[in-house]
Amino acid sequence: MGIKIEFNPDLALRDVSEYKNGNRKIEECIPENIKRGEVYNFLKKDQRNYWLFGEIPLVETKGSEKLSRPKAGIVILEATHFVENGEIYTRGKYRVVEVFKDVEIKFECFDRTGKRE
């Protein structure tokens, strides 16, 4: 028996309509008016590890690993694992570096475009 851990290269949250419809907690969703420089809370089911030493994409998920292009570049400030009602979760905080208004490619692997030679 092993420890089930998922390594995520991005933070995938739901559309805020999922919260408004009563399907998700607000921390599981991308903020409606996400702003550069602001810090937001997140919540994910399961035990997840995120890269903490730089910017990663914030993407929207519809479930089943169906992901959008990046909605923003973020930095994870903290991530904590905890158990509630026999289920494991990861919660934390992230700061928004930049909000993306178009669908242009913003990342090459873990780097923002233009940083690699």
N, C-alpha and C positions, 0 to 999 in steps of 0.2 A: 504494500500500500504506500502510495506516495502523497506528496503535497501538491494539490492542483493550484497552479499559479499561471496567470496569463500575463504576458509582456505586451504592452500596448505602445505603438509608436505614435499614437495620436490619442486625443480625448474625444470619444464619440458620445454625444448627447442627443436627446430627442428634441423635436420641435416643441415649442412652448404650448402648442395646441393640445398636446398630450396631458399637460398639467391642467389646462383650462377645462378639458373634458373629464377630469378626475381620474385619469389613467396612470399618472405618474406624479411623483413629488417634484416640486419646483427645482430642486438641486439636480434632478435627472435631465433637465432641459436646458437648451441654449437660451439665455436671457433674451427677452423680446427686443429690448433696445440696448444691445450690448455696446459698451463704450471702451475705447482705448484707455489704458491706464487703470481701469477699475479692477477690483478683485471680487471674484465670485466663488461660491461654494459649488462643489459637485458631489454626486453620489452615484456609484456603480455597483451592481450586484457582482459577486464573486471577488476573489482575491486578485488584484491587478497591480502590476508594477509599471511605473512611468519613468521616463528619463527626466531628471530634475536639473540637469546642468545646461539647459538651453531651451530654445523655442521649439515648440511642436505644433502641429495643426489641431485646431478645434474643428471637428466635422459633425455633420448631422447624420444620425443613424435612423433607419426605419426598421431595424431589427434584421436578423439573419445575415449580418455582415454586409448589408447594403448601405454604403457610405456615400456622402456627398463630396464634392470638392471642398477644400478648406474654407470655412466661414471666417476664421480668424487665426492669427498666430498667437500662441499663449505660452506662458511659462508656469509649470506646476510649482507651487510654493510649498505644498505639503500634501502627503497622502498617508492615510491611516487605515488599517484593516480592523474590523470589529465584527462581532457575532451578535445577531438579533433574531430571536425566535428560531434558532437553529440554522440560520442562513448567514453566510459570510458576505460582507460588503466592504467596499473601499470608498472612503469619503476624503475630501480634501479641499484645497483652495487653489485657484489659478488667477494669474494676472494677465490681462489682455494687452498684447504688444501692438497689434494692428488688426483692424477689422477690414475684411476684404469685400469689396463691392462688385467684383467681376469674377469671371471663371478662369482667368489666366493661371498658369502653373506658378505656384508660389514656393514649392519645396523641391529639392533634389535629395532624395533619401531623407536625412535628418537636418539638412542645411537649407536655409532660405536661398532661393535662386540668386545668383550673382555673387555668392560668397566663395564658390569654388573656382579655381583657375583652370 
